[in-house]
Amino acid sequence: MQRPLRLLGLVLVGAMAAGVVACSGGDDDSPKGGTGGSGATGGGSSTGGTSGGTCGPVSAEFPGKCALGADSLCCDTTLPVLTVTKSGQQVAPDWSCITGAGGAGGAAGSGAGGAAGSGAAGAAGGPQRIFVVKDFLTGNAVPDLDVDLYEGDHIYGQTPFASGTTKGPESGGPAELNDGELFFPTPAASVIAYHVHAKPNVAKEFYGFGDRMFAPPRRIEGTTIRPSDYATLATAVANAYPGTTPGWTPPAGYGIVAAPIRDCDDDDLRGARFVLVDGDTGKPLPAGNCDTDARYIYSDADVPQPKCTFSHPKQSLGVVINVPPNTDAATAAHKYKLQFWGRISESDAEPVLFMEQEVEVFADAVTVYQLLPNVRR
């Protein structure tokens, strides 16, 4: 059962609640971010600058300790064997996409159910499909936004197979559609990516990868984020790192990458670690508290939480901010790989790589990847 992106909204709701996130700086036992890395990897030298004061690298390796009050579902002194929640219990995940006879797992998509409207046949011979754009925070459909759709898992340098504007009072639209929806032709690919364009005071640039083409009448779901909520999310993550410049705001020209960490059945995993590997160095993108340094964070059940040192089974989202883009002519050769690590079985003394995906990062935008395990065992 695929999980929609509504959980992203829960993260942001928590981040906006009375400074809940920026809470670990005075705790000597704080993991100080405690995110990123692949068990034995992570960290590195600082990048970027600061608006004043001292700044520098922050370790992104697994700390092996927990801050006072940390949720045991996302922190322990040792990295636990990966589990998911079923009927309120932690049980073994589904690894069939990397251990079974079938093919390796691909990108996992999102989508909300509902009856699709009628439409003419699509370009690939199938029926018209419905794409709906929902707000990152509220989950409400958002009208009058321009959208490009792409086949496969690349956007930069590619031509969209479909483009349109979500139905709304400004753009109008077919009677069969609700506000925030648009028709698109059935693609040949089983997975699509999307770009929701910016609109002043309404939407930041938003990119999504890994949306599966579920059978009709299920809608394919995309996401957008308001400019103010983009700033709130980035600031919440930044302030989780002690020493961040007071009054920090997101620097222009950098992006946010987010991804839920899930098993082959798309259930959120407990105990996973994530890292964004820089192709130039072959090492994790360094974390730090200078103004333009990358910052990694996990969440607890609801909010970005610096006390979490691995993924939470209710909300497995990992977020990294201040990522230099690689989607223009000057940077396109710069590669990044998103990696998920964890102990799949008790016999794994150290975390093993179970998902690896080359990713595109866009400036001043959120890029979300929905991915299944794909490293065969």
N, C-alpha and C positions, 0 to 999 in steps of 0.2 A: 504493500500500500504506500503510495508516494506521499511525502509530506510537503505541503505547500510552504511558501515563504513567509507565512503570517508570523512565525516565530521571530523573524527579524524585527518585527514591530514590537514584540515584547521586550527585546533588548533595548530598543530606543526608549520605550515607555519608562523602563527602569532608570535609564541614564538621565532622564529628564527630571527624576523625582528627587529634588532637594539634595543634590550633590551626593547621591548614594555611592557613586563610583569612586570618587577621589577620596579614598578612606584609608589607604594603607601606609602613607608616608611616615607616620609616627610609630609604627610597629617594628621593633628591631628584628622580629622573626619573619617579617614580610618577605615573600619571595620576590618582591620588587619587579612585578610583571610576571615572572615565572612562566613565560610562554615561549612559543617558538621552539626551534631545535627538534632533533629527532632522537632524544635520549642523550646520546653521547655527543651530539653536535649542537651548534647554536652559538650565539654570541658573536664577537668579532669587534673590529675597531669601529670607532664612532664615525658618523658622517654628518654633514650639515653644520649649521651654526646655531647660535643662541642669541637671544636678545639681551643677555647680560647674566653675570654670575658664572658659576662653574657648571659645565655639563660634560658628558662623555658617555662611554659605552655602558650598557646595562646587560648583565648576563641573561641570556635567553635559554640557558640549559635547565634541565629538570633539577630543582633545588634540593630534593630529598628531605624537605621539611615543610611544615604548614604554619601559616600565620594563625594567631589566635582567632577563633571564631570561623575558620574556614569550613566550608561544607565538605563533609567526608565523601560525598559523591563526586567531587571534583578536585580533591587534594588528599594526598597520603604521603607517608615517608618513603614508600616504594611505589613504583609504577605498577598498577594492578593489571591482571589479565583483562582484556576487553570484554565488556558485557553490554547487553541492552535490557531495557525494561519491558517485561511482559507480565500482565496481571499484577503489577505492583512489585514484582520480584526481579532481581538481576539474574539474567540467564545468558547462556552462550549465544553469540550473534550468528547470523546466517552468512556463511562464507562460500556459498555454493557457486557464486560467479567467479571465484578464483581457485576453487579446489575441485569443482565438479567436472564432468565431461564436457559441459557446454563451454561457450566462449567466455572470455574474460569480461568482467563488468565494464560497462561504458558509463556515459554521463547520465545522471539521474535528473529528471525534470520535475517541474512543479505544475500544478493545474488544479483548478477548482471545478467540481462537477456542476452540471446544470444542463438544461435542455438547449441545444443549439438551434439557431434559426435556420431557415431554408436558404439555399443559395445555388448558384450555377456551379457546374463542374469546375474543378480547379485545373491548373495548368498540367499537373501530373496525372490527370484523369480521374481523380477522386472528387468527393464533394468539397464545397467550400467549408473551411474551418473557421472557428471563432477564436480570436486572440483578445484577451482582456488585460488591461493595465490597472494595477491596484497600488494604492498608496502604501509605502513602506511602513508607516506608523499605524494608520487607521484600518488598513485593509479595504477601504472603500475604492470602488472603481473611479478612475480619473478621466474625465472627458477632454476632448480637444487637444490631444497630444499626438505628435508625429512619431511614427514607429517604422523601423526597418527590420526585416526578418531575413536571416541568413541560414543556409543549409550547412550542417556540420558544426565544427567547434572553432571556427575562425571568423573574425569580422574584418580585421585590418587588411586592406588591400583587396577585399572581396566585394562582389556586387550583390546586393540583396535580391532574393528571389521574389520578394513582395515588399511593398511600402504602402502606408496609409495613415489615416488620422482617426483616432478613436472618436466614436460618435459623441456629440455634445451640442450644446446650444449654439456654439459658434460654427461648427463644421457640418452640422446635420448628420444624416446617416439613414440607412434603411430602417424601415419600421420593425423588421424582425430583430434588430439589435437593441440592447440596452446601452445607456450612456457608459462610456469607457471601453466599448467593444469595437472591433473591426473584423470584417471578413478577410480571409486570405486563402490562396489556393493551396491544396494539399501538395507538399513538397515530395520529392523522391527520397530525401534523407529521412532517417528515423529520429534524428536529433536536430534541433535548431538552436540558433542563438538570436538575440535581439538587441536592438539599440532603441531606447526611448529617449528622444531628443529633449534638450533643455527648453524651458519656457520661463520667462522672467517671473519671479515670485511664485511660481507654481511647481517647477520641476528642475532638478539638476540632471546632467547627463547620467544615464544609467544603462549598464550593459549586463546582460545575463547570458550564461552559457549552460548547456546541458538540459534544455527543455525537451522532454520526450514527446513524440507525436502519438499521444494516446488516441484510441479509437473514438470516433464521434459517438455520442453528442458531447463528450467532455471538452470543455474549453481549455485552451493552452494559456497559461497565466504568466504575465510579466509584471515587473515592479518598477515603480518610480519613487523618488524621494524629494521632498521639498528642500529648497536651499537652506532654510533654517534648521531642518532636522539633520541635514548633512553636517553642518557645523557642530550641532549638538553631539552627534555620534563621534565625530573626530575628536572633539574636545574631551568627551568622556574618556575615551581611550588614552589620550595624551596625558590627562591629569591622573591616570592610574599609575604613572611613573613618577616617583618622587624626584624632585628637582626640576620638573617642567617649569618653564618660564611662566610666572603669574600673568594671567590674561592671554595665554597662548591662543592663537586662532590657526586654522588649517592653512599652511603655506600654499600659495598658488603653484600649479604645475605638478602636483603630486596626486596620487590616487589612493583609493581604499579598495582592498581585496577582501572578500568574505566568502566563507564556504562552510556549510554544515558537514560534520564528519559522521558518516553513516555506514551501515553494513549493506550486504547485497539485497536485503529486503527493505532498504531505506529507513531503517530504525536508527535513531541517534545512539551513538556509542559512548560508553563511559570508559575513560582511561586512555584515550587517544591523544597524540601530540601532532601538531602541524608545524610546517616550516615553509618558507618561500626561499628557494635556492636561487642564488644569483648565478646565471650562466657564465659570467665573466670570471668568477672566482671558484665556482663549484662548491661554494660554501653558503650557509644561510645568510640572507640579507641582514646585516648587523642591526641590533637594537640599541637604542640609546635615548637619552633625554634632552639632547640638543633639539633645536626647533624643527629641523628637517630630518631628524633620525626616524627610522622605522620603529614602530611600536606594535608588539603582538599582544593579543589578549584572548582569553576564553571567557565564557559566561557561566554564571551559576544557573539556576532554574529560570531567571528572568533578566539579569542585568550583566553588563560587562564587569567582570570581577577579577581584580588583580590577585585575590587570594586563591583563585583556581589555577592549578598547575597542569591540569589535563581536562579533556572534554567531559561535560556533564551529560548524563543520559536523558535529561528532559530537554536540554537546549545545547546542542553540540557545536554551535556556531563558533568558528574561529575567525578573528578579524585582524588584519594588519593594515595600519595607516602609514602615510608618508612613503608610498612606494613610487620610485621614479618610473615614469611611463616608458613603454617600448612600442608605441603605436604611432610614430611619425617617421618621416624619412630619415631623420638623424639618429633615431634610437631603435629602429626596427630590427637591427641585428642583435640587439641585447635580449637575451632569452632569460625567462624565469620558469622554474618548475615548482608547482605546488605539490607538497608531499604530505601524506598522512602516515604516521608511525604508531605502533603499539604492540603489545604482547598478545598475539593471537591465541597462544596456548601456554599452559604452565611450563612446557619445555623450553619456551623462549625466555632465556635468561635476560636478554636485552630486547628492546623494541625492534620490530622488523618493519620494513617498508611494505605497505599494502595498497597504496594509491599514489600514483605519480602522474601529473598532467602538466604539459606546457601551457602557460597562461599568457594572456594579453592584458596589459594594464593601461588604463586610459587616464589622462590628466584630469583633475578636478571632477572626478566621477567615482561612483561606486561600481565595482565589477563583482558579480556574484557567480560562483561556480557551484553547480550541483553535480556531484560526482559519486559514482559507486567504486568500490574496490576494483583494481584492475591489474595488480601485480600478482601473477599466478604463484601458487604455493606448490 
